[in-house]
């Protein structure tokens, strides 16, 4: 489990570093996005990964890994929006935004630690393509819950699904790193 935590933390460090740089460049304009808009953005990224996996070629020069980073960051942003609510205009600075996003990533890490204990690191036997399919399934669940105005009868809420998406995307990045270690 120590190896997993170390790998998980390295992925999160990479994601939050990119998020922080973009927050410096663009500010926090994303605070105006409604959660369904973030859901759709994540869906586009996951669908692109699936297409790349199926066709085996990228025409725009970016591969799977940058899309997974985007999925993690957008899912953490969605969790922030669920917690803080949608703003009418950017209402926090870049540092506060980074802190809020990192807090959500840490929340996902805590959940992963508990689930990983119970599942015995079963994700390590999964394919990256299966993890992407699970992300897409979670997104379709989120869309259904959003279409039902957040109401569920027995299912987990939107936040639990976004937390799982963060974790599945981190697992996929770890697996990619193990297959092709970064130079």
N, C-alpha and C positions, 0 to 999 in steps of 0.2 A: 504493500500500500504506500510505503514511503516513496517508491519510484513514481507511482501514479500522481501523488501530491506534487512532487517536484516537476514532473512533466506538465501537469495541470497548471501550476503556477507560472511556468515558462510561457505557456500559450496565453494565459490571461495577461501577463506582462506585455507580450507582443500586441495583443488587442487593445489594451488600455493606452499603450504608447501611441498607437495610430489614432485612437479616438482623441487623445489629448492634443495631438498635433493638428488634427482636423478642427477641433474646437477652437484652437488658436487662429486657424486660417478662416473659418466660416462663422465663428461665434456659436451661439446656441439656437440657431434658427429652427432646428429640429423640434424644439419645445412646442411649436405650433401644430405639430403633426398629431392627428387623432390616432388612437391605437390601431384601428383597421388599416390606416395608411402604412403604418410600420409593419403590420402583418403582411400586407401586399408586397412591400419592399423585400421582406425576408423570403416570401414565396417566390418572387422573381429570381433571387439569388440561388435558392435551393433548386428551382427548376432549371436554371442554367447549369448547375453542377450535374444534375441528372442528364441533361443533354450532352454535356462534355463527356460524361462517362459512357454514354451510348454511342456517340459518334467518334470519340477518341481524338478530337481535334478542336483547337480554338482558333477562330478567325480574328479575334481581337487581341491575342497575345497574353491574356491573363488566364491562369489556370484555376484549379479547384481551391487552392489554399487561400487566395485573397477573398474569394466568395465566402469561405467559412469564417474568416475574420469578420467580414461584413455581417454575416448572420449572427455571430456572437454579439457584436456591438449593437446591432439593431434590436436584438431580443432584449439586451440589457436596457437599452433606451425605452423599449416598450414597457418594461417593468418599472422604470422611473416614471413614465407617464401614468401608469396605473396607480402608482403611489402618490404622485404629486398633482395629478390632473393635467389637462392640456392647458397651455397658456395661450393668450391671444397675441402675444409678442414675446420674443426672447426675454426671460425674466431672471436668469441666473448667469453668472459669469462662467468662463471656460473651466476654471479650477473647481468650482462648485459642481458643475456638470460632470466633470471627470470623477470627482469624489462620489457623486450619486451613482454613476454608472459602475464604478469599481465596487461600491457597496452591494449592488445587485449581482455582480459577478461573484463576489465572495459568498453571497447568500446561495447562489447556485452551487458553488464549491462545497458549502456545508451540506447541502442536500445530496450532492454526489457522494460525499464521504459516508453518509448514513446508508444510502442505497447500495453503494459499492460493497459495504460490509455485508449486507443481506444477500446480494447477488453474486458475491465472490468474483468480482471483476469479469463477469461474463462478456462484457463489451469487447474485451481483448480478442475474443474468438469471432467477432462479427466482422463483416466486410464494410469498407467505407461506403459502398453503394447501399448497404442495408441501413446504415446510420442516416444517410441522406433520405432514404425512403421514410424512415421514422420521423425525420424532421418534416417532410412533406405531409405525412399523416397528421402530425401534431398541428401543423398550420391549417389543414382542412378542418380539424376539430375546433381550433380557435375561430375560424371563419363561421362555423355553424353556431358556436356560442355567441359570437358578435351579432350574427343575424337574428339570434333569439334574445337580443338585448341583455346578454350576460346571464340569462336564466338557464339553469341546469336542474335536472331531477336528481341524479345520483353521481354525476361526473365531477371531476376536478374542475376548478375554474381556469380562467385564461392565464392567470399568473403561474400556476403549476405547469402548464404546457410550455410557456416561455422559458421557465427554469429548465425543463427537460431539453428544450431546443438548445439552450446554451451548452448543456452537458453533452448532448449528442455531437454537437459541432466541435467541442473541445476534444472529445474522444476521436473523432475523425481526423483532426489535426495531429493528434499524438500518433495515430496509426500511420498517417502520411510521413511524419518525421521518422518513424521507425523504419519505414521502407526506404526512404531517401533522406538520410540525415542532412540537415542544412550545413553548408560549407562555412 
